[in-house]
Amino acid sequence: MIKGVVAGLGLFLLCGSAFADEAALKAQAAQLTGAYAKELQATMAGALAKGGPLGALDICNKQAPKIASDLSKSSGWSIGRTSLKPRNAASTPDDYERKVMENFDARLARGEKPDTLVSAAVVEGKDGKLFRFMKAIPTGAICLTCHGANVAPELKQKISQLYPSDQATGFKLGDLRGAFTLKKVLDGAGD
């Protein structure tokens, strides 16, 4: 499924300092985010149906990083998820991601709808100019099973085994669970 999405994106050639315009990059990032979210949701729904929350936790631990890695390799973007309260230490936000999610939280508090929380910008990074794109991940009802305030004891135990540094509990419906985060090197540095 991912390969088909990437093939249909009409990927842009970015040579030297000639950049595709930001609107096109934003559209491409939004499409990749949608593909990633759809694949994650389908994988998790199947895991929940087969093995319940404990089985889904195992699948999330192994398959979510693989889905992001596969899509990153096939698209040329760096694709992942992050959170102000990460479950996986590898998903700890960088300074840019932290600032964007703090802004998302403030916008949510002002009444903006979670599905409108998107940020896109060209920034200077250690790898040169980067296009950064983030889209909020709101906490849905199903998320509360593993991320809510009342996680079942057997799930808590499994979470502790898989994620010893877990911070991702105590969420309420509609809270900012985290964000999809994408970046693309624009000037050929760093690949």
Stockholm file with secondary structure:
# STOCKHOLM 1.0

chainA/1-191         MIKGVVAGLGLFLLCGSAFADEAALKAQAAQLTGAYAKELQATMAGALAKGGPLGALDICNKQAPKIASDLSKSSGWSIGRTSLKPRNAASTPDDYERKVMENFDARLARGEKPDTLVSAAVVEGKDGKLFRFMKAIPTGAICLTCHGANVAPELKQKISQLYPSDQATGFKLGDLRGAFTLKKVLDGAGD
#=GR chainA/1-191 SS CHHHHHHTTCCCCCBTTBCCCHHHHHHHHHHHHHHHHHHHHHHHHHHHHHHHHHHHHHHHHHHHHHHHHHHHHHHSSEEEEECSSCSSGGGCCCHHHHHHHHHHHHHHHTTCCGGGCEEEEEEEETTEEEEEEEEEEECCTTTHHHHSSSCCHHHHHHHHHHCTTCCCCCCCTTSEEEEEEEEEESSSSCC
#=GC SS_cons         CHHHHHHTTCCCCCBTTBCCCHHHHHHHHHHHHHHHHHHHHHHHHHHHHHHHHHHHHHHHHHHHHHHHHHHHHHHSSEEEEECSSCSSGGGCCCHHHHHHHHHHHHHHHTTCCGGGCEEEEEEEETTEEEEEEEEEEECCTTTHHHHSSSCCHHHHHHHHHHCTTCCCCCCCTTSEEEEEEEEEESSSSCC
//
